[in-house]
Amino acid sequence: MASNRKACVVGAGSNGLAAAIVLAQAGLQVDVYEAEQIPGGATRSLELTLPGFMHDFGSAVYALAASSPFFSKLPLKDYGLEWVHSPAPLAHPLDDGTAVVLERDIEAAAAELGSDAHTWRALMGPLVTHWHDLAPEVLSPVLKIPSHPWLLARFGMNALLSAKVISRRFKSERTRALFAGLAAHSFLSLEQPLSGAFGILMAVPAHAVGWPIARQGSQSFTNALCAHLAKLGGNIMTSFRVDSLDGLSRYDLVLCDITPQQLLTVGGRLLSENYKQQLRKFRYGPGVFKVDYALSAPIPWKASECARAATVHLGGSFDEIAASEKAVRSGDHPERPFVLLVQPTLFDPSRAPAGRHTAWAYCHVPHGSTFDMLRRLEDQIERFAPGFPEIVLARHILSPSGLENMDANLVGGDISGGVIDLRQMLFRPTRKLYSTSAPGLYLCSSSTPPGGGVHGMCGFHAARRALADLKR
Ligand SMILES: Cc1cc2nc3c(=O)[nH]c(=O)nc-3n(C[C@H](O)[C@H](O)[C@H](O)COP(=O)(O)OP(=O)(O)OC[C@H]3O[C@@H](n4cnc5c(N)ncnc54)[C@H](O)[C@@H]3O)c2cc1C
């Protein structure tokens, strides 16, 4: 591609940076405009509580980044990225004072799950073995000719089932609870189709690549992407909010790492009425209520096994987690919310002063909620870690609007760029996917396929689409 071609990307989230790298690799001159002071969007680290305590503002656990067919091929190690693996990816404490631990090794996991060993192995095993072939299939638009049809068919057998239906295969309440926590990442009710697929797609990479965190925090992942882009000649302009796309007509391609609502605001004049109508129908999902903690000591878990995992799911049994997610989908605030907690400093002490710790915890809330969930969230932590409040040195609360203020893509606190149900998985955000009604203008955020998560594949596919159109 001639190097006098110019492209710009609006938004330096992981998808914007992925798109910029693909465009720069193709020889285009690339400028990235980022509204915030530092790049990364929901992949940033900030001193949110006390000096010396570094917190992941958004994403913290990188199974998808480590699985990403694009990111995993970039030389990010050369720019300082180091994945840190806790001995086990995930722990799920229960009221009897024990915890179910999801071990990274599938045989060890099966042994831990006792009477469900065979079922777990049969469900996950073949997908774990072929994860490197399956990941590119599931991290791309759904409607395409698959490169590995039998593998996709094998996954597809379960993909449409709800978590509730899949969990009936497990004999033990412990395995059912573990699976509920995995499936609840979907933000769907556990009775909805596709929620089961999320459970499987969270468990399989835990065995295949692990659930790593980034040494020194998520910013080190973003910094590595930025350094690689700079090496390819790309420029990033921070503290530069694009309020209108009108001023970007000098670029051959404009890729927007923003969501449909924002595109309507900044680019409305360039878009056809019909396309705008379709964008207005795009549905955002529930939000999150997040708390970052500076701690004087490690979390005093009742179940000591919890100290082996960077990620801990707090919600008790399958039925309890299902009720919590159903309440959120119905616009309610559960008394006992499902809480996702990450305790990075147990495995990466560089993020806090010596002997001190950080924790990151959030629960799901209805879209745009203004309800204060702090007590309910902390009650869930204390339920499994009595004495937790005594080790809290400081906390920083992010409500849905607080999140959106710090990253405009987190509309109403939605961290996935829009609901991922069957319709919005197939056509995300419209039937045009990455293309818009305006020539040369594309969407590349998590509101496009394959959706939320730090995998960069929305940016990758959008940039490939844009380059193919430009060649034509
Ligand atoms: C609390 C939280 C926890 C999460 N946990 C995980 C996790 O553990 N693992 C995981 O894989 N994923 C996780 N996610 C989801 C993941 O972070 C997102 O799916 C991912 O960041 C999406 O990337 P993106 O590039 O599409 O958008 P974003 O990361 O949101 O980036 C969008 C960028 O565009 C910028 N922008 C917006 N409008 C403009 C404008 N007009 N002009 C210029 N710039 C603009 C924003 O400032 C932002 O930098 C989490 C998200 C949150 C918020």
The ligand as a Gaussian input file, in Angstrom:
#p B3LYP/6-31G(d) Opt

LIG

0 1
 C      -14.164000      -2.465000      34.917000
 C      -13.842000      -3.265000      33.678000
 C      -13.309000      -4.548000      33.805000
 C      -12.998000      -5.302000      32.662000
 N      -12.350000      -6.507000      32.815000
 C      -11.863000      -7.135000      31.722000
 C      -10.939000      -8.197000      31.855000
 O      -10.504000      -8.523000      32.970000
 N      -10.511000      -8.817000      30.714000
 C      -10.907000      -8.426000      29.479000
 O      -10.484000      -9.021000      28.470000
 N      -11.761000      -7.386000      29.319000
 C      -12.224000      -6.720000      30.403000
 N      -13.008000      -5.597000      30.271000
 C      -13.514000      -5.240000      28.927000
 C      -12.446000      -4.591000      28.073000
 O      -11.699000      -3.675000      28.820000
 C      -13.113000      -3.875000      26.886000
 O      -13.917000      -4.814000      26.177000
 C      -12.050000      -3.328000      25.933000
 O      -11.274000      -2.359000      26.614000
 C      -12.684000      -2.708000      24.708000
 O      -11.688000      -2.044000      23.975000
 P      -12.078000      -0.858000      22.981000
 O      -10.812000      -0.444000      22.343000
 O      -13.209000      -1.304000      22.131000
 O      -12.660000       0.310000      23.911000
 P      -12.013000       1.120000      25.102000
 O      -10.978000       0.341000      25.810000
 O      -13.159000       1.597000      25.921000
 O      -11.296000       2.347000      24.409000
 C      -11.998000       3.366000      23.756000
 C      -11.101000       4.592000      23.712000
 O      -11.704000       5.582000      22.878000
 C      -11.531000       6.849000      23.494000
 N      -12.546000       7.743000      22.953000
 C      -13.888000       7.649000      23.069000
 N      -14.495000       8.663000      22.425000
 C      -13.514000       9.413000      21.884000
 C      -13.507000      10.617000      21.096000
 N      -14.635000      11.223000      20.746000
 N      -12.321000      11.136000      20.711000
 C      -11.161000      10.519000      21.051000
 N      -11.109000       9.399000      21.802000
 C      -12.272000       8.850000      22.210000
 C      -11.701000       6.539000      24.963000
 O      -11.164000       7.579000      25.775000
 C      -10.939000       5.232000      25.080000
 O       -9.571000       5.453000      25.323000
 C      -13.279000      -4.791000      31.373000
 C      -13.795000      -3.500000      31.244000
 C      -14.040000      -2.723000      32.383000
 C      -14.519000      -1.301000      32.232000

